[in-house]
Amino acid sequence: MKKKKNKKDYPKKSKINWKVVIYSFSGLIFLGLMFFIDWLFIIPAVIMMWLNQKEIMKK
């Protein structure tokens, strides 16, 4: 017999980490600027990636 899953079996929804969302979005913007305007926009994109990774690993 299969066991029915109760609501207790499902993981709780975690809160949205807005810092990670903002860092990711700004990193994507800098990557777009790198392709369309100047290749030097890769520097802030890498910085955003580093900050994002630092924030994710904090948990």
Phi and psi restraints in degrees (value plus and minus 20) as a CYANA .aco file:
   2 LYS   PHI    -105.3   -65.3
   2 LYS   PSI     120.5   160.5
   3 LYS   PHI    -104.6   -64.6
   3 LYS   PSI     111.6   151.6
   4 LYS   PHI     -97.9   -57.9
   4 LYS   PSI     120.4   160.4
   5 LYS   PHI    -105.9   -65.9
   5 LYS   PSI     109.2   149.2
   6 ASN   PHI    -109.5   -69.5
   6 ASN   PSI     152.9   192.9
   7 LYS   PHI     -84.0   -44.0
   7 LYS   PSI     -45.8    -5.8
   8 LYS   PHI     -89.9   -49.9
   8 LYS   PSI     -42.6    -2.6
   9 ASP   PHI     -96.3   -56.3
   9 ASP   PSI     -41.5    -1.5
  10 TYR   PHI    -104.0   -64.0
  10 TYR   PSI     124.5   164.5
  11 PRO   PHI     -89.6   -49.6
  11 PRO   PSI     130.4   170.4
  12 LYS   PHI     -92.3   -52.3
  12 LYS   PSI     129.4   169.4
  13 LYS   PHI     -93.2   -53.2
  13 LYS   PSI     112.0   152.0
  14 SER   PHI    -110.0   -70.0
  14 SER   PSI     136.8   176.8
  15 LYS   PHI     -92.3   -52.3
  15 LYS   PSI     131.8   171.8
  16 ILE   PHI     -95.3   -55.3
  16 ILE   PSI     109.3   149.3
  17 ASN   PHI    -109.1   -69.1
  17 ASN   PSI      80.9   120.9
  18 TRP   PHI     -88.4   -48.4
  18 TRP   PSI     -47.6    -7.6
  19 LYS   PHI     -81.7   -41.7
  19 LYS   PSI     -63.9   -23.9
  20 VAL   PHI     -85.6   -45.6
  20 VAL   PSI     -60.0   -20.0
  21 VAL   PHI     -83.9   -43.9
  21 VAL   PSI     -64.6   -24.6
  22 ILE   PHI     -87.2   -47.2
  22 ILE   PSI     -63.1   -23.1
  23 TYR   PHI     -82.0   -42.0
  23 TYR   PSI     -61.4   -21.4
  24 SER   PHI     -86.4   -46.4
  24 SER   PSI     -64.6   -24.6
  25 PHE   PHI     -84.9   -44.9
  25 PHE   PSI     -63.6   -23.6
  26 SER   PHI     -88.2   -48.2
  26 SER   PSI     -53.8   -13.8
  27 GLY   PHI     -83.1   -43.1
  27 GLY   PSI     -60.5   -20.5
  28 LEU   PHI     -85.2   -45.2
  28 LEU   PSI     -58.1   -18.1
  29 ILE   PHI     -83.0   -43.0
  29 ILE   PSI     -64.5   -24.5
  30 PHE   PHI     -84.6   -44.6
  30 PHE   PSI     -54.9   -14.9
  31 LEU   PHI     -85.7   -45.7
  31 LEU   PSI     -59.8   -19.8
  32 GLY   PHI     -84.0   -44.0
  32 GLY   PSI     -62.2   -22.2
  33 LEU   PHI     -83.5   -43.5
  33 LEU   PSI     -54.3   -14.3
  34 MET   PHI     -83.1   -43.1
  34 MET   PSI     -62.2   -22.2
  35 PHE   PHI     -93.3   -53.3
  35 PHE   PSI     -55.6   -15.6
  36 PHE   PHI    -117.4   -77.4
  36 PHE   PSI     -45.2    -5.2
  37 ILE   PHI    -134.7   -94.7
  37 ILE   PSI     -86.4   -46.4
  38 ASP   PHI    -170.8  -130.8
  38 ASP   PSI     124.4   164.4
  39 TRP   PHI     -89.6   -49.6
  39 TRP   PSI     -36.9     3.1
  40 LEU   PHI     -90.2   -50.2
  40 LEU   PSI     -30.9     9.1
  41 PHE   PHI     -91.2   -51.2
  41 PHE   PSI     -23.0    17.0
  42 ILE   PHI     -89.3   -49.3
  42 ILE   PSI     -47.4    -7.4
  43 ILE   PHI     -83.6   -43.6
  43 ILE   PSI     -72.5   -32.5
  44 PRO   PHI     -86.6   -46.6
  44 PRO   PSI     -47.0    -7.0
  45 ALA   PHI     -85.8   -45.8
  45 ALA   PSI     -60.6   -20.6
  46 VAL   PHI     -87.6   -47.6
  46 VAL   PSI     -58.5   -18.5
  47 ILE   PHI     -83.6   -43.6
  47 ILE   PSI     -62.6   -22.6
  48 MET   PHI     -83.1   -43.1
  48 MET   PSI     -58.9   -18.9
  49 MET   PHI     -84.3   -44.3
  49 MET   PSI     -61.1   -21.1
  50 TRP   PHI     -85.4   -45.4
  50 TRP   PSI     -64.6   -24.6
  51 LEU   PHI     -83.3   -43.3
  51 LEU   PSI     -59.8   -19.8
  52 ASN   PHI     -83.6   -43.6
  52 ASN   PSI     -65.0   -25.0
  53 GLN   PHI     -84.0   -44.0
  53 GLN   PSI     -59.2   -19.2
  54 LYS   PHI     -83.2   -43.2
  54 LYS   PSI     -61.1   -21.1
  55 GLU   PHI     -89.2   -49.2
  55 GLU   PSI     -59.0   -19.0
  56 ILE   PHI     -88.3   -48.3
  56 ILE   PSI     -59.8   -19.8
  57 MET   PHI     -95.9   -55.9
  57 MET   PSI     -30.4     9.6
  58 LYS   PHI     -84.2   -44.2
  58 LYS   PSI     -53.6   -13.6
